[in-house]
Amino acid sequence: MGGKYQVMAVDDSAFTLTIISTYLENSEFEVVEAARNGADALERFRHADPDVVLLDIVMPGMSGQETLKEMLTLRPEARWSWSAR
C-alpha cells in the first residue's frame, strides 16, 4: 500500500470526530470520511472504500450495531473487530 490507511469515523459527537482526526494526523492513518449517524455513514460507506471504520455503538436513530450489520451486508468480505474501550 502506497499511502496512509483510509479511515471512516462514525460518531454522533462532532467533538469525538475532531479528536479522532487530530489523534490520527501524524500516523499511518487518515480520516477521509466522517459521519454523525448511521444513515449518513451507510451512504458514505457505499461510495467510499475505507480500509478501517471506527464506529460508535451508541447513537440516536440507527445504532452502531445496526449500522455495522448493514455495512457487512454491503461488503460481506469485510472483517470486523469489537472493542469496548
DSSP file (Angstrom, degrees, kcal/mol; ACC not computed):
  #  RESIDUE AA STRUCTURE BP1 BP2  ACC     N-H-->O    O-->H-N    N-H-->O    O-->H-N    TCO  KAPPA ALPHA  PHI   PSI    X-CA   Y-CA   Z-CA
    1    1 A M              0   0    0      0, 0.0     4,-0.1     0, 0.0     0, 0.0   0.000 360.0 360.0 360.0 134.3    0.0    0.0    0.0
    2    2 A G        +     0   0    0      2,-0.1     2,-0.1     0, 0.0     0, 0.0   0.670 360.0  16.1 -89.6 -18.8    1.4    3.3   -1.1
    3    3 A G  S    S-     0   0    0      1,-0.2     2,-0.2    25,-0.0     3,-0.0  -0.339  98.9 -41.8-129.9-149.8   -0.1    5.9    1.3
    4    4 A K        -     0   0    0     -2,-0.1     2,-0.3     1,-0.1    25,-0.2  -0.492  62.6 -98.9 -81.9 155.0   -1.9    6.1    4.6
    5    5 A Y  E     -a   29   0A   0     23,-3.4    25,-2.5    -2,-0.2     2,-0.5  -0.583  41.2-123.9 -70.5 133.9   -4.7    3.8    5.6
    6    6 A Q  E     -a   30   0A   0     -2,-0.3    45,-2.0    23,-0.2    46,-1.9  -0.709  29.3-163.8 -88.0 127.4   -8.0    5.4    4.9
    7    7 A V  E     -ab  31  52A   0     23,-2.9    25,-2.5    -2,-0.5    26,-1.5  -0.887  14.9-158.3-115.3 138.3  -10.3    5.7    7.9
    8    8 A M  E     -ab  33  53A   0     44,-2.6    46,-3.0    -2,-0.4     2,-0.4  -0.979  16.1-160.8-109.3 125.0  -14.0    6.4    8.1
    9    9 A A  E     -ab  34  54A   0     24,-2.4    26,-2.2    -2,-0.5     2,-0.5  -0.911   7.3-173.1-109.9 133.0  -15.1    7.7   11.5
   10   10 A V  E     +ab  35  55A   0     44,-2.9    46,-2.4    -2,-0.4     2,-0.3  -0.975  23.7 133.6-129.4 117.2  -18.7    7.5   12.7
   11   11 A D        -     0   0    0     24,-2.2     6,-0.1    -2,-0.5    48,-0.1  -0.952  53.0-133.3-160.2 141.4  -19.8    9.1   15.9
   12   12 A D  S    S+     0   0    0     -2,-0.3     2,-0.6    46,-0.3    24,-0.1   0.588  89.2  83.8 -74.8  -7.8  -22.7   11.4   16.9
   13   13 A S     >  -     0   0    0      1,-0.2     4,-2.0     2,-0.0     5,-0.2  -0.862  62.6-161.6 -99.7 117.2  -20.3   13.7   18.7
   14   14 A A  H  > S+     0   0    0     -2,-0.6     4,-2.1     1,-0.2    -1,-0.2   0.870  94.9  57.3 -60.7 -36.3  -18.6   16.3   16.5
   15   15 A F  H  > S+     0   0    0      1,-0.2     4,-2.4     2,-0.2    -1,-0.2   0.920 105.6  48.8 -60.9 -45.0  -16.0   16.7   19.3
   16   16 A T  H  > S+     0   0    0      1,-0.2     4,-2.6     2,-0.2    -1,-0.2   0.896 109.4  52.2 -63.7 -40.6  -15.2   13.0   19.2
   17   17 A L  H  X S+     0   0    0     -4,-2.0     4,-2.3     1,-0.2    -1,-0.2   0.898 110.1  49.3 -61.6 -39.7  -14.8   13.1   15.4
   18   18 A T  H  X S+     0   0    0     -4,-2.1     4,-2.7     2,-0.2    -2,-0.2   0.915 110.4  50.2 -64.6 -43.4  -12.4   16.0   15.8
   19   19 A I  H  X S+     0   0    0     -4,-2.4     4,-2.9     2,-0.2    -2,-0.2   0.920 110.6  49.8 -61.1 -44.4  -10.4   14.2   18.5
   20   20 A I  H  X S+     0   0    0     -4,-2.6     4,-2.0     2,-0.2    -2,-0.2   0.943 113.0  46.1 -60.1 -48.9  -10.1   11.1   16.2
   21   21 A S  H  X S+     0   0    0     -4,-2.3     4,-0.7     1,-0.2    -2,-0.2   0.916 115.1  46.7 -60.9 -44.3   -8.9   13.1   13.2
   22   22 A T  H >< S+     0   0    0     -4,-2.7     3,-0.8     1,-0.2     4,-0.4   0.917 111.3  51.4 -64.8 -43.8   -6.4   15.1   15.3
   23   23 A Y  H 3< S+     0   0    0     -4,-2.9     3,-0.4     1,-0.2    -1,-0.2   0.866 114.1  43.5 -61.5 -37.7   -5.1   11.9   17.0
   24   24 A L  H >< S+     0   0    0     -4,-2.0     3,-1.6    -5,-0.2     5,-0.4   0.527  85.5 101.0 -87.2  -5.9   -4.5   10.2   13.7
   25   25 A E  T << S+     0   0    0     -3,-0.8    -1,-0.2    -4,-0.7    -2,-0.1   0.854  88.5  34.8 -48.4 -48.6   -3.0   13.2   12.0
   26   26 A N  T 3  S+     0   0    0     -4,-0.4    -1,-0.3    -3,-0.4     2,-0.2  -0.223 107.6  82.8-106.1  42.8    0.6   12.2   12.3
   27   27 A S  S <  S-     0   0    0     -3,-1.6    -3,-0.1     2,-0.5   -23,-0.0  -0.625  97.4 -89.2-128.5-172.2    0.2    8.5   11.9
   28   28 A E  S    S+     0   0    0     -2,-0.2   -23,-3.4   -24,-0.1     2,-0.3   0.372 104.3  80.9 -83.4   6.3   -0.2    6.0    9.1
   29   29 A F  E     -a    5   0A   0     -5,-0.4    -2,-0.5   -25,-0.2     2,-0.4  -0.862  57.3-171.3-114.0 148.0   -4.0    6.6    9.2
   30   30 A E  E     -a    6   0A   0    -25,-2.5   -23,-2.9    -2,-0.3     2,-0.7  -0.987  24.7-129.2-139.5 127.7   -6.0    9.4    7.7
   31   31 A V  E     +a    7   0A   0     -2,-0.4   -23,-0.2   -25,-0.2     3,-0.1  -0.666  36.0 163.4 -76.4 114.8   -9.7   10.2    8.3
   32   32 A V  E     +     0   0A   0    -25,-2.5     2,-0.3    -2,-0.7   -24,-0.2   0.573  64.6  32.7-108.2 -16.0  -11.1   10.5    4.8
   33   33 A E  E     -a    8   0A   0    -26,-1.5   -24,-2.4     2,-0.0     2,-0.3  -0.996  62.4-178.6-140.2 142.5  -14.8   10.2    5.7
   34   34 A A  E     +a    9   0A   0     -2,-0.3     2,-0.3   -26,-0.2   -24,-0.2  -0.998   2.3 179.4-141.0 141.9  -16.8   11.2    8.8
   35   35 A A  E     -a   10   0A   0    -26,-2.2   -24,-2.2    -2,-0.3     3,-0.1  -0.983  23.3-153.9-141.5 151.4  -20.4   10.7    9.6
   36   36 A R  S    S+     0   0    0     -2,-0.3     2,-0.3   -26,-0.2   -26,-0.1   0.374  79.4  27.2-108.6   3.1  -22.5   11.6   12.6
   37   37 A N  S  > S-     0   0    0      1,-0.1     4,-2.2    22,-0.1     5,-0.1  -0.979  82.0-105.1-156.3 166.0  -25.3    9.0   12.3
   38   38 A G  H  > S+     0   0    0     24,-0.6     4,-2.5    22,-0.4     5,-0.2   0.882 114.6  52.5 -63.2 -41.8  -25.8    5.5   10.9
   39   39 A A  H  > S+     0   0    0      1,-0.2     4,-2.0     2,-0.2    -1,-0.2   0.928 112.7  44.6 -63.0 -45.2  -27.8    6.5    7.8
   40   40 A D  H  > S+     0   0    0      1,-0.2     4,-2.5     2,-0.2     5,-0.2   0.893 111.6  54.6 -65.0 -39.5  -25.1    9.0    6.7
   41   41 A A  H  X S+     0   0    0     -4,-2.2     4,-2.8     1,-0.2    -2,-0.2   0.914 107.7  49.2 -60.4 -43.6  -22.4    6.5    7.4
   42   42 A L  H  X S+     0   0    0     -4,-2.5     4,-2.2     2,-0.2    -1,-0.2   0.909 110.5  50.4 -64.0 -41.3  -24.0    3.9    5.2
   43   43 A E  H  X S+     0   0    0     -4,-2.0     4,-0.9     1,-0.2    -2,-0.2   0.932 115.0  43.0 -61.6 -45.7  -24.4    6.4    2.3
   44   44 A R  H  X S+     0   0    0     -4,-2.5     4,-1.5     1,-0.2     3,-0.5   0.885 111.7  54.8 -67.3 -38.4  -20.7    7.4    2.6
   45   45 A F  H  < S+     0   0    0     -4,-2.8    -1,-0.2     1,-0.2    -2,-0.2   0.865 101.6  58.5 -62.9 -37.6  -19.7    3.8    3.0
   46   46 A R  H  < S+     0   0    0     -4,-2.2    -1,-0.2     1,-0.2    -2,-0.2   0.841 116.0  34.4 -60.3 -33.4  -21.5    2.8   -0.2
   47   47 A H  H  < S+     0   0    0     -4,-0.9     2,-0.2    -3,-0.5    -1,-0.2   0.581 114.2  63.1-101.4 -12.6  -19.3    5.3   -2.2
   48   48 A A     <  -     0   0    0     -4,-1.5   -40,-0.0    -5,-0.1   -15,-0.0  -0.657  62.7-150.4-107.9 166.3  -16.1    5.0   -0.3
   49   49 A D        -     0   0    0     -2,-0.2   -43,-0.2     3,-0.0    -4,-0.1  -0.528  27.5-177.5-132.0  66.6  -13.7    2.1    0.2
   50   50 A P        -     0   0    0      0, 0.0   -43,-0.2     0, 0.0     3,-0.1  -0.296  28.2-145.1 -69.4 150.9  -12.2    2.8    3.6
   51   51 A D  S    S+     0   0    0    -45,-2.0     2,-0.3     1,-0.2   -44,-0.2   0.798  87.4  21.7 -78.4 -30.8   -9.5    0.5    5.0
   52   52 A V  E     -b    7   0A   0    -46,-1.9   -44,-2.6     2,-0.0     2,-0.5  -0.994  63.5-158.9-139.8 140.9  -10.8    1.0    8.5
   53   53 A V  E     -b    8   0A   0     -2,-0.3     2,-0.7   -46,-0.2   -44,-0.2  -0.988   4.6-160.9-120.9 123.0  -14.2    2.1   10.0
   54   54 A L  E     -b    9   0A   0    -46,-3.0   -44,-2.9    -2,-0.5     2,-0.5  -0.918  22.4-172.1 -99.1 116.7  -14.3    3.4   13.6
   55   55 A L  E     -b   10   0A   0     -2,-0.7     2,-0.2   -46,-0.2   -44,-0.2  -0.942  21.9-138.8-125.5 119.5  -17.9    3.1   14.6
   56   56 A D        -     0   0    0    -46,-2.4     3,-0.1    -2,-0.5   -45,-0.0  -0.491  11.4-155.4 -67.5 140.4  -19.6    4.4   17.7
   57   57 A I  S    S+     0   0    0      1,-0.2     7,-2.7    -2,-0.2     2,-0.9   0.869  78.2  59.6 -87.9 -40.2  -22.1    1.8   19.1
   58   58 A V        +     0   0    0      5,-0.2   -46,-0.3     6,-0.1    -1,-0.2  -0.799  69.0 139.4 -98.2 104.1  -24.5    4.2   20.9
   59   59 A M        -     0   0    0     -2,-0.9   -22,-0.1     2,-0.1     5,-0.0  -0.979  54.5-102.3-138.5 150.3  -26.0    6.7   18.5
   60   60 A P  S    S+     0   0    0      0, 0.0     2,-0.6     0, 0.0   -22,-0.4  -0.370  95.6   6.3 -68.7 154.9  -29.5    8.0   18.2
   61   61 A G  S    S+     0   0    0    -24,-0.1     2,-0.5   -23,-0.1    -2,-0.1  -0.640 132.8  26.6  76.0-120.4  -31.6    6.6   15.4
   62   62 A M  S    S-     0   0    0     -2,-0.6   -24,-0.6     1,-0.1   -23,-0.1  -0.660  87.5-136.1 -79.1 121.1  -29.7    3.7   13.8
   63   63 A S     >  -     0   0    0     -2,-0.5     4,-2.3     1,-0.1    -5,-0.2  -0.186  22.3-107.7 -70.6 167.3  -27.3    2.2   16.4
   64   64 A G  H  > S+     0   0    0     -7,-2.7     4,-2.8     2,-0.2     5,-0.2   0.859 120.9  55.3 -63.3 -35.6  -23.7    1.3   15.6
   65   65 A Q  H  > S+     0   0    0     -8,-0.6     4,-2.1     2,-0.2    -1,-0.2   0.912 109.8  45.4 -64.6 -41.8  -24.6   -2.4   15.8
   66   66 A E  H  > S+     0   0    0     -9,-0.2     4,-2.0     2,-0.2    -2,-0.2   0.898 113.1  51.0 -66.8 -39.4  -27.4   -1.9   13.2
   67   67 A T  H  X S+     0   0    0     -4,-2.3     4,-2.5     1,-0.2    -2,-0.2   0.924 109.7  49.9 -63.3 -44.9  -25.0    0.2   11.0
   68   68 A L  H  X S+     0   0    0     -4,-2.8     4,-2.6     1,-0.2     5,-0.2   0.911 107.6  53.9 -60.2 -43.4  -22.3   -2.5   11.2
   69   69 A K  H  X S+     0   0    0     -4,-2.1     4,-1.3     1,-0.2    -1,-0.2   0.915 111.3  45.5 -57.6 -44.1  -24.9   -5.2   10.2
   70   70 A E  H  X S+     0   0    0     -4,-2.0     4,-2.1     2,-0.2    -1,-0.2   0.892 110.6  53.3 -67.8 -39.7  -25.8   -3.1    7.1
   71   71 A M  H  X S+     0   0    0     -4,-2.5     4,-2.3     1,-0.2    -2,-0.2   0.907 108.6  49.9 -61.3 -41.0  -22.1   -2.4    6.3
   72   72 A L  H  < S+     0   0    0     -4,-2.6    -1,-0.2     1,-0.2    -2,-0.2   0.797 107.7  54.2 -69.6 -27.1  -21.4   -6.2    6.4
   73   73 A T  H  < S+     0   0    0     -4,-1.3    -1,-0.2    -5,-0.2    -2,-0.2   0.895 111.7  44.9 -68.3 -40.2  -24.4   -6.8    4.1
   74   74 A L  H  < S+     0   0    0     -4,-2.1    -2,-0.2     1,-0.3    -1,-0.2   0.858 131.1  22.6 -70.5 -35.7  -22.9   -4.3    1.6
   75   75 A R    ><  +     0   0    0     -4,-2.3     3,-2.2    -5,-0.2    -1,-0.3  -0.666  66.5 173.3-133.5  77.4  -19.4   -5.8    1.9
   76   76 A P  T 3  S+     0   0    0      0, 0.0    -1,-0.1     0, 0.0    -4,-0.1   0.714  78.2  64.0 -60.8 -19.8  -19.6   -9.4    3.2
   77   77 A E  T 3  S+     0   0    0     -3,-0.1    -5,-0.1     2,-0.1     2,-0.0   0.597  80.0 110.1 -79.4  -9.7  -15.8   -9.8    2.7
   78   78 A A    <   -     0   0    0     -3,-2.2     2,-0.3    -6,-0.2    -3,-0.0  -0.337  61.9-140.5 -67.4 145.6  -15.1   -7.2    5.3
   79   79 A R        -     0   0    0     -2,-0.0     2,-0.3     2,-0.0    -2,-0.1  -0.799  18.9-163.4-102.6 150.2  -13.6   -8.3    8.6
   80   80 A W        -     0   0    0     -2,-0.3     2,-0.3     2,-0.0   -12,-0.0  -0.948  10.8-166.8-135.5 156.1  -14.7   -6.7   11.9
   81   81 A S        -     0   0    0     -2,-0.3     2,-0.4     2,-0.0    -2,-0.0  -0.993  14.4-139.8-141.3 144.9  -13.4   -6.5   15.4
   82   82 A W        +     0   0    0     -2,-0.3     2,-0.4     2,-0.0    -2,-0.0  -0.879  20.5 173.3-110.0 134.5  -15.2   -5.4   18.6
   83   83 A S        -     0   0    0     -2,-0.4    -2,-0.0     1,-0.0     0, 0.0  -0.983  21.3-162.2-140.1 131.2  -13.6   -3.2   21.3
   84   84 A A              0   0    0     -2,-0.4    -1,-0.0     1,-0.2    -2,-0.0   0.188 360.0 360.0 -95.0  16.7  -15.4   -1.8   24.3
   85   85 A R              0   0    0      0, 0.0    -1,-0.2     0, 0.0     0, 0.0   0.471 360.0 360.0 -72.9 360.0  -12.7    0.7   25.0
